[in-house]
């Protein structure tokens, strides 16, 4: 049995990644907007995986949920300690990669 993921936002992550890579003069509020968007994605992934775990309780889901939970906490702490826009940009790009990896892992989940 497959599971239909409610929050498909791979395209949005790719768009955010392109903006961060191509727009070198982003203002602080633009960087902050991307941060909040990524924070929302971590939270949505967490909620979605939590729901699957409660319903199916499969090992792969639990492992992925643990990864998302720890990275979600670390992401906010890591971002807050950076002062320059370039450090924040790199942090966001690193976490977009993590979120895209989570999307790939979700696509490969087998739920029975």
HELIX and SHEET records of a PDB file:
HELIX    1   1 UNK A   10  UNK A   22  1                                  13    
HELIX    2   2 UNK A   28  UNK A   56  1                                  29    
HELIX    3   3 UNK A   59  UNK A   80  1                                  22    
HELIX    4   4 UNK A   85  UNK A  107  1                                  23    
END                                                                             
